[in-house]
Amino acid sequence: MKCQHCGKETADDSKHCQFCGKPVSQDTPVQEPTTQSTAAQATNAWYKKWWIWVIAAVVVAGIATACVFMFSCKSGDPVVEPKKIETTAGTAAQTTEKTTAATEPAKADYDKIIKEGFEKVGITAIYNSIDKYKGAKILTAVLVKDLGENAVYANLENDKKTVAFYKFVFDDKNEIKNVKKGEYVAVYGVVNPKGMTSGTIEVDECHVASLGDEAKGFFGTIKDEKIKVPSTTAAATTAAKTTAAATTAAGTTASPTTQPATEKPTDQPATTDPAETTQPTTKGDEKILYDDNKIVVKYKSFTDNEFYAGYFISVENKSGKDLYIGACDSKVNGKPLDLLICDLAENGKSIDTEMFILKSDLEEAGIVELQEITFKFIFDDPNDWDHPIKSKDITFNP
């Protein structure tokens, strides 16, 4: 028989198992041992493992989400796209494009400008009839000689001599950021009601109509006039020649210019004062006014008539470049007053020219007698207007 405890065969008549020593019952059937108890089997059942349920839940949730998304697309609901994030560089580029578009003029519509009351006219015609054009709305085109912070400058020349300067003033300085020296620009604005002041005609409230080749083409369509010498200037020139002839006859050298010149606006930065020689002078002395070893200016003689007080000078230019000679920061008897001069001194040559003060300006300032005149010379390179040479103060004691 088998031991009910260890399951091994033992003698049928044994009371104790010869293997495990435990008592053997003759009546109790022997149970076959199993390799794994029922409790162990229950413990290891698959449905009692928690991670299986977690995986099942995730799968079910994913399937449900996919079903909802597919149903939404089929039902026609809009799909929200992810928001596009713009970089700082991209934003800056868009801003630059908008600014450029706002400041660069589109192809000019000259007819529209004219319908708004602006007269198409050349700068010579304005100069010849300045009284007519005071306060007038004009549309013109010019060759740019110089640029200020919010202004464009142009010259009116006759026989290579400047007879007037034009200053076009813009309320928005961004309008002229693409304007370049030596190129054409078409502008429209309002002529200053004062007309010409100290050789300068100012046009205010200006706007750019066109630039470059387009403006040059428009310039060619303007029927301008020939320069007419104003009666006052002609009389002054005649008086200057008469005085010069009388002075020469008396034995004093004098070489007046055939036409008094005007002063260039001087709102541009100047270079550092060079080493120079300046001396006070009287109307009877011949003196060196300026000498930096490259440019020498000598005072030669004085003239006084009913139109102006004039100072004849000679300029020797050895600077290596052509230079316009002008005057700035001028005062008469301590009062700011224009001393007019603008002439071209070619490199390697000497010229005789004249500085003068209009009697009308003296009367307006209430000056009866000239006691002291102070000013600075300014020498401009026409190829580099941004770097003029400016002298120290020079004093006249007429």
C-alpha positions as CSV (number, residue, x, y, z in Angstrom):
1,M,0.0,0.0,0.0
2,K,1.0,3.7,-0.3
3,C,1.8,6.0,2.6
4,Q,-0.8,8.7,2.8
5,H,1.9,11.1,3.9
6,C,4.8,10.6,1.5
7,G,3.1,8.5,-1.1
8,K,5.7,5.8,-1.2
9,E,4.9,2.1,-1.3
10,T,5.2,0.3,2.0
11,A,4.3,-3.1,3.3
12,D,0.7,-3.9,3.5
13,D,0.9,-5.0,7.1
14,S,3.1,-2.1,8.3
15,K,1.7,0.2,10.9
16,H,4.3,2.9,10.2
17,C,5.8,4.0,6.9
18,Q,9.3,2.7,6.6
19,F,10.3,5.9,4.7
20,C,8.8,8.8,6.6
21,G,8.0,6.9,9.9
22,K,4.5,8.2,10.2
23,P,1.6,5.9,11.1
24,V,-0.1,4.3,8.2
25,S,-3.9,4.0,8.2
26,Q,-5.4,1.0,6.5
27,D,-8.8,2.7,5.8
28,T,-7.7,6.3,4.6
29,P,-7.2,6.5,0.9
30,V,-3.9,8.0,-0.3
31,Q,-4.2,11.4,-2.2
32,E,-1.9,12.0,-5.1
33,P,0.2,15.1,-4.5
34,T,0.1,17.8,-7.2
35,T,3.0,19.9,-8.5
36,Q,1.2,23.1,-7.6
37,S,-1.4,23.9,-5.0
38,T,-4.8,25.3,-5.9
39,A,-4.0,28.5,-3.9
40,A,-0.8,29.0,-5.9
41,Q,-2.6,28.6,-9.1
42,A,-5.2,31.1,-8.0
43,T,-2.5,33.6,-7.1
44,N,-0.8,33.4,-10.5
45,A,-4.1,33.8,-12.5
46,W,-3.7,36.3,-15.4
47,Y,-6.7,38.4,-14.6
48,K,-5.2,39.3,-11.2
49,K,-2.1,41.0,-12.8
50,W,-2.7,44.8,-12.6
51,W,-0.3,45.9,-15.4
52,I,-2.4,44.0,-17.9
53,W,-5.4,46.1,-17.0
54,V,-3.3,49.3,-17.4
55,I,-2.2,48.4,-20.9
56,A,-5.7,47.4,-21.8
57,A,-7.0,50.8,-20.6
58,V,-4.5,52.7,-22.7
59,V,-5.3,50.8,-25.8
60,V,-9.0,51.4,-25.4
61,A,-8.5,55.1,-24.8
62,G,-6.3,55.4,-27.9
63,I,-8.9,53.7,-30.1
64,A,-11.7,55.9,-28.7
65,T,-9.7,59.1,-29.4
66,A,-9.0,58.0,-33.0
67,C,-12.7,57.3,-33.5
68,V,-13.7,60.7,-32.2
69,F,-11.1,62.5,-34.5
70,M,-12.2,60.6,-37.6
71,F,-15.8,61.3,-36.8
72,S,-15.1,65.1,-36.5
73,C,-13.3,65.3,-39.8
74,K,-16.1,63.5,-41.6
75,S,-18.7,65.7,-40.0
76,G,-17.1,68.9,-41.6
77,D,-15.8,70.5,-38.4
78,P,-12.6,72.6,-39.0
79,V,-9.3,71.3,-37.9
80,V,-7.3,73.7,-35.8
81,E,-3.8,74.1,-37.2
82,P,-0.9,74.7,-34.8
83,K,-0.1,78.4,-34.2
84,K,2.8,79.6,-36.3
85,I,5.5,81.2,-34.2
86,E,7.4,84.0,-35.9
87,T,11.0,84.6,-35.0
88,T,12.3,88.1,-34.1
89,A,14.3,88.2,-37.4
90,G,11.2,87.4,-39.4
91,T,9.3,90.2,-37.6
92,A,12.1,92.7,-38.2
93,A,12.3,91.8,-41.9
94,Q,8.5,92.4,-42.3
95,T,8.8,95.7,-40.4
96,T,11.7,96.8,-42.7
97,E,9.7,95.9,-45.8
98,K,6.7,97.9,-44.6
99,T,8.9,100.9,-43.8
100,T,10.6,100.8,-47.2
101,A,7.3,100.5,-48.9
102,A,6.0,103.5,-47.0
103,T,9.1,105.8,-47.8
104,E,10.0,104.8,-51.4
105,P,7.8,106.6,-53.8
106,A,5.8,104.5,-56.3
107,K,5.9,105.3,-60.0
108,A,5.1,109.0,-60.1
109,D,1.7,110.2,-61.2
110,Y,2.7,113.7,-62.3
111,D,-0.7,114.5,-63.7
112,K,-2.3,113.8,-60.4
113,I,0.1,116.1,-58.6
114,I,-0.6,118.9,-61.1
115,K,-4.3,118.4,-60.6
116,E,-3.8,119.0,-56.9
117,G,-2.6,122.6,-57.7
118,F,1.2,122.1,-58.2
119,E,2.7,124.0,-61.2
120,K,5.3,122.1,-63.2
121,V,8.1,124.6,-63.5
122,G,11.9,124.8,-63.7
123,I,14.2,126.2,-61.0
124,T,15.5,128.9,-63.4
125,A,11.9,130.2,-64.0
126,I,11.3,130.3,-60.3
127,Y,14.5,132.3,-59.8
128,N,13.7,134.7,-62.6
129,S,10.2,135.4,-61.3
130,I,10.7,134.8,-57.6
131,D,8.1,137.4,-56.6
132,K,5.5,135.6,-58.6
133,Y,6.3,132.2,-57.0
134,K,6.4,133.3,-53.3
135,G,4.1,130.9,-51.5
136,A,3.3,129.0,-54.8
137,K,2.9,125.2,-55.0
138,I,5.5,123.9,-57.5
139,L,6.6,120.6,-59.0
140,T,10.2,120.5,-60.3
141,A,13.2,118.3,-60.7
142,V,16.9,119.0,-59.8
143,L,20.3,117.5,-59.7
144,V,21.2,116.9,-56.0
145,K,24.3,118.8,-54.9
146,D,24.0,118.1,-51.1
147,L,21.9,116.5,-48.4
148,G,20.9,117.7,-45.0
149,E,19.1,115.9,-42.2
150,N,15.8,116.7,-43.7
151,A,16.7,118.8,-46.8
152,V,17.9,118.4,-50.3
153,Y,20.2,121.1,-51.8
154,A,20.6,122.1,-55.5
155,N,22.5,124.9,-57.3
156,L,21.4,127.2,-60.0
157,E,24.5,128.0,-62.1
158,N,25.3,130.4,-64.9
159,D,28.6,130.0,-66.8
160,K,29.8,127.6,-64.1
161,K,29.1,130.2,-61.4
162,T,26.5,129.6,-58.7
163,V,23.9,132.4,-58.7
164,A,21.4,130.8,-56.2
165,F,20.9,127.8,-54.0
166,Y,17.8,125.8,-53.6
167,K,16.8,124.2,-50.3
168,F,14.0,121.6,-50.4
169,V,12.8,120.9,-46.8
170,F,10.9,117.7,-46.0
171,D,8.7,117.2,-42.9
172,D,9.4,113.5,-43.0
173,K,13.2,112.9,-43.3
174,N,12.6,109.3,-44.2
175,E,11.4,110.5,-47.6
176,I,14.9,111.4,-48.6
177,K,16.8,108.4,-47.3
178,N,17.1,107.0,-50.8
179,V,18.0,110.3,-52.4
180,K,21.7,110.4,-53.5
181,K,24.1,113.2,-54.4
182,G,24.8,113.6,-58.1
183,E,21.4,112.0,-59.0
184,Y,18.2,113.6,-60.0
185,V,15.1,113.9,-57.8
186,A,11.6,115.2,-58.6
187,V,10.0,117.1,-55.8
188,Y,6.8,119.1,-55.1
189,G,6.3,121.6,-52.3
190,V,5.5,125.2,-51.4
191,V,8.0,128.1,-52.1
192,N,8.8,130.0,-48.9
193,P,6.8,133.3,-48.9
194,K,10.1,135.2,-48.2
195,G,11.3,134.3,-51.7
196,M,15.1,134.4,-52.0
197,T,17.0,135.1,-48.8
198,S,20.8,135.5,-48.8
199,G,21.0,133.8,-52.2
200,T,18.8,130.8,-51.1
201,I,15.3,129.9,-52.3
202,E,13.6,127.6,-49.8
203,V,10.8,125.2,-50.7
204,D,8.9,123.8,-47.7
205,E,6.5,120.9,-47.1
206,C,8.3,118.9,-49.8
207,H,7.6,115.4,-51.0
208,V,9.5,113.1,-53.4
209,A,7.7,112.5,-56.7
210,S,10.4,110.3,-58.3
211,L,14.1,109.4,-58.1
212,G,17.1,108.5,-60.3
213,D,16.4,107.9,-64.0
214,E,12.7,108.5,-63.7
215,A,13.3,111.9,-62.2
216,K,16.0,112.6,-64.8
217,G,13.5,111.8,-67.5
218,F,10.9,114.2,-65.9
219,F,13.6,116.9,-65.7
220,G,14.0,116.6,-69.5
221,T,10.3,117.4,-70.0
222,I,10.5,120.7,-68.1
223,K,10.7,123.7,-70.4
224,D,12.8,126.0,-68.3
225,E,14.1,129.6,-69.0
226,K,17.4,131.2,-69.4
227,I,18.8,133.0,-66.4
228,K,17.9,136.7,-66.1
229,V,20.2,138.9,-64.1
230,P,18.0,140.8,-61.4
231,S,18.1,144.5,-61.8
232,T,19.6,145.0,-58.3
233,T,22.4,142.6,-59.0
234,A,23.1,144.2,-62.4
235,A,23.3,147.6,-60.8
236,A,25.5,146.3,-58.1
237,T,27.8,144.7,-60.6
238,T,28.0,148.0,-62.7
239,A,28.8,149.9,-59.5
240,A,31.5,147.4,-58.6
241,K,33.1,147.8,-62.0
242,T,33.0,151.5,-61.8
243,T,34.6,151.6,-58.4
244,A,37.2,149.1,-59.5
245,A,38.1,151.2,-62.5
246,A,38.4,154.3,-60.3
247,T,40.6,152.4,-57.8
248,T,42.8,151.0,-60.6
249,A,43.2,154.5,-62.0
250,A,44.4,155.6,-58.5
251,G,47.1,153.0,-58.5
252,T,45.5,150.2,-56.5
253,T,45.0,146.7,-57.9
254,A,41.4,145.5,-57.9
255,S,39.8,142.6,-59.7
256,P,36.1,142.4,-59.1
257,T,34.0,139.5,-60.3
258,T,31.5,140.1,-63.1
259,Q,28.8,138.8,-60.9
260,P,28.4,138.8,-57.1
261,A,28.0,135.3,-55.8
262,T,25.8,133.9,-53.0
263,E,26.5,131.9,-49.9
264,K,26.0,128.2,-49.6
265,P,23.9,127.0,-46.7
266,T,26.3,125.8,-44.0
267,D,24.3,123.3,-41.9
268,Q,26.8,120.5,-42.6
269,P,29.6,119.4,-40.3
270,A,33.1,120.9,-40.7
271,T,36.5,119.4,-40.4
272,T,38.9,120.2,-37.7
273,D,40.4,123.7,-38.1
274,P,43.7,123.4,-40.0
275,A,46.8,125.3,-39.1
276,E,46.4,128.8,-40.6
277,T,47.3,132.5,-40.5
278,T,44.5,135.0,-40.0
279,Q,44.9,138.7,-39.4
280,P,42.6,141.7,-38.7
281,T,42.6,144.2,-41.6
282,T,41.3,147.5,-42.6
283,K,39.8,148.5,-45.9
284,G,43.0,150.2,-46.9
285,D,45.5,147.3,-46.2
286,E,46.4,144.3,-48.4
287,K,46.7,141.4,-45.9
288,I,46.6,137.6,-45.8
289,L,43.3,136.5,-44.4
290,Y,43.9,132.7,-44.5
291,D,46.9,130.5,-45.2
292,D,47.2,126.8,-44.5
293,N,50.0,126.3,-47.0
294,K,47.5,124.8,-49.5
295,I,44.9,127.6,-49.7
296,V,45.8,131.2,-49.4
297,V,43.3,134.1,-49.3
298,K,44.4,137.7,-49.6
299,Y,42.3,140.8,-49.0
300,K,43.0,143.3,-51.7
301,S,40.6,146.3,-51.6
302,F,37.3,147.6,-50.5
303,T,34.3,149.2,-52.2
304,D,31.2,150.9,-50.9
305,N,28.2,152.0,-52.9
306,E,24.4,152.4,-52.6
307,F,23.8,148.7,-53.1
308,Y,26.5,146.9,-51.1
309,A,29.8,147.1,-49.2
310,G,32.3,144.8,-51.0
311,Y,35.6,143.3,-50.2
312,F,37.8,142.1,-53.1
313,I,40.0,139.1,-52.4
314,S,42.2,136.7,-54.3
315,V,42.2,132.9,-53.7
316,E,45.2,130.6,-54.5
317,N,44.3,126.9,-54.4
318,K,47.0,124.3,-54.1
319,S,44.9,121.8,-52.2
320,G,44.9,119.1,-55.0
321,K,41.1,119.5,-55.7
322,D,38.6,122.1,-56.9
323,L,37.0,124.0,-54.0
324,Y,34.0,126.3,-53.6
325,I,34.8,129.2,-51.4
326,G,32.1,130.5,-49.1
327,A,31.5,132.3,-45.8
328,C,29.6,131.3,-42.7
329,D,28.9,132.4,-39.1
330,S,29.2,136.1,-40.2
331,K,28.4,139.0,-37.9
332,V,28.3,142.8,-38.5
333,N,28.8,144.9,-35.4
334,G,28.0,141.8,-33.4
335,K,24.7,141.1,-35.2
336,P,24.3,138.0,-37.3
337,L,24.3,139.1,-41.0
338,D,25.1,137.4,-44.3
339,L,28.5,138.0,-45.8
340,L,27.9,136.7,-49.4
341,I,30.5,134.9,-51.4
342,C,30.4,131.7,-53.5
343,D,33.0,131.1,-56.2
344,L,34.9,128.1,-57.6
345,A,38.6,128.0,-57.1
346,E,40.0,125.4,-59.4
347,N,43.0,123.3,-58.3
348,G,46.4,124.9,-59.1
349,K,44.9,128.2,-60.1
350,S,44.3,131.7,-58.5
351,I,41.1,133.6,-58.8
352,D,39.9,137.1,-57.9
353,T,36.5,137.3,-56.4
354,E,34.4,139.4,-54.0
355,M,32.7,139.2,-50.6
356,F,29.8,141.7,-50.1
357,I,27.1,142.8,-47.7
358,L,23.8,144.0,-49.1
359,K,22.8,147.5,-48.0
360,S,19.2,146.3,-47.7
361,D,20.3,143.8,-45.1
362,L,22.2,146.5,-43.2
363,E,19.1,148.7,-43.2
364,E,16.9,145.9,-42.0
365,A,19.3,145.2,-39.1
366,G,19.4,148.9,-38.2
367,I,23.2,149.2,-38.9
368,V,24.2,152.6,-40.2
369,E,28.0,152.4,-39.9
370,L,30.2,149.3,-40.3
371,Q,32.4,148.9,-37.3
372,E,33.5,145.3,-37.2
373,I,32.8,142.2,-39.4
374,T,33.6,138.7,-38.2
375,F,33.2,135.5,-40.2
376,K,34.7,132.1,-41.1
377,F,35.8,130.9,-44.6
378,I,34.4,127.6,-45.7
379,F,35.9,125.5,-48.5
380,D,33.7,122.8,-50.1
381,D,34.9,120.0,-52.3
382,P,32.1,119.5,-54.8
383,N,32.8,115.7,-54.8
384,D,32.6,115.5,-51.0
385,W,30.2,118.0,-49.5
386,D,30.1,116.3,-46.2
387,H,33.7,117.3,-45.2
388,P,34.2,121.0,-45.7
389,I,37.2,122.9,-44.4
390,K,36.2,125.7,-42.0
391,S,38.6,128.5,-40.9
392,K,38.8,130.2,-37.5
393,D,37.2,133.5,-37.0
394,I,38.4,136.3,-39.2
395,T,37.9,139.9,-38.3
396,F,37.5,143.0,-40.5
397,N,37.7,146.5,-39.0
398,P,36.3,148.7,-41.9
